[in-house]
Amino acid sequence: MHIQDDFAAGSSTIAGWRQMKDGIALGLLLSLCVAAPWSWAEDPGITSNTLRIGANMPLEGDRSFNGQALKRGIEAALSSQPVQGHRIEFVAMNDFYDPTKSLEVTKKLIDQGIFLMLGSYGTPTVKAILPLLAENKIPVVGPYTGAAFTGPGDVLNFRASYASEVESVVDAALAMGVKPVEVCGYAQNDAYGMSGIKGMRAALVKQSGTDSIVAKLDQILGASGDNPERNNIGPVGVYPRGTVSARPGYLSLKKWETGTGSHCRLVVSVAVYDPAAAFMAYARYKGEPWVFSTTSNAAGGKMKDLLEGQGITDRIIATQIVPPLDSALPVVTEARKALGKNLDYLSLEGYIVGKLFLTIALAIDGPLTRENFLKTARRQPYDIGGMKVDYTTSNQGSNFVLLTHLNAGDFTPVKPSDLESLFKR
């Protein structure tokens, strides 16, 4: 009997110790949850009450006006819009449009914990960070680049590609009577510039009798290396990234004119603001009657001001990848109300990208995870306040291109047929 009593007492003591041990373990786990509120989340960037998303943008330096406008638009769209009870934290870090700096700030964002990247700015900068994001399984949504990246990793592009922008302009010019041999290009001598020249090629290859021109463009596009020799080959002039050196590219186009016995009637420009404006001004100074076009990343108010400073107020076509600022589409109406005097094409793009993220995130069935976000994005087309976005067949959400024309000192939307008068000599 005593033995049984002692055994019972011992068993009670052991049970007590087990209960104490379990209590300590539970307390430790609870304390860890307090220390790292997102530690139980399926993906980084999610806390008990917040959803953190990141971006790398030029918020200081020469392109800060672009980064700040894009950031304003995204923040306006995300303001006071929770997702599954999580308040959105949009953390945009300055990278000065420098790929090396982009990697640094992206590593910081990853260390902080981010769900995805939204609206990251620039072709060379986004290209630099894609491998790192892919390694960490972080999606990229709505990057501000028309390079139409397909990876590495998961990339959901919103904006039409630079190739689509250029192709739209060349198609319009050809329809207005411009001959294929009269279509020329001026581009930054890198992947960004060549992405636009691909659009020029896409438009010309659809025309009969263009085999020799397309072969020249293929030779130009096929050049590899850092700043390869692309001048004096075909109907394209180039300049090195980070310079405004207009003369070599201009002479390349003059050589094309001499060799073909034709004249450039349209020169599609795939260049950033200052080099594009400098080239147009130089050609006008040399008396060239060329009509110029510029892609959306070098269009709008800043380009208008640069050209006005050179006395240029007409014969410039600019493409945009969002609707006109005075559009009656619901998303544009909302953006006008939210942004007021700060509404421009850049902030409107940011606003649409922000609304795109929200629309997909709010349509998720089940837990808020990256996998579910991507599945939801690809499940069906979406209407973003009148803008159609569709990832069901590719990672390119929109191919919308708007043509505008610099007339009397202001860029105004036009239909392709409205450009006929530009190409009459």
Buried (B, 14 or more C-beta within 10 A) or exposed (E): EEEEEEEEEEEEEEEEEEEEEEEEEEEEEEEEEEEEEBEEBEBBBBBEEBBBBBBBBBBEBEBBBBBBBBBBBBBBBBEEBBBEEBBBBBBBBBBBBBBEBBBBBBEBBBEBBBBBBBBBBBBBBBBBBBEBBBEBEBBBBBBBBBBBBEEEBBBBBBBBBBBBBBBBBBBBBBEBEBBBBBBBBBBBBBBBBBBBBBBBBBBBBEBEEBEEBBEBBEEBBEBEEEBEEBBBBBBBBBBBBEBBBBEBBBEBBBBBBEEBEBBBBBBBBBBBBBBBBBBBBBBBEEEBEBBBBBBBBBBBBBBBEBBBEBEBBEBBBBBBBBBBBEBEBBBBBBBBEBBEEBBBBBBBBBBBBBBBBBBBBEBBEEEBBBBBBBBBBBBEEBEBBBBEBBBEEEBBBBBBBBBBBBBEEEBEBBEBEBBEEBBEE
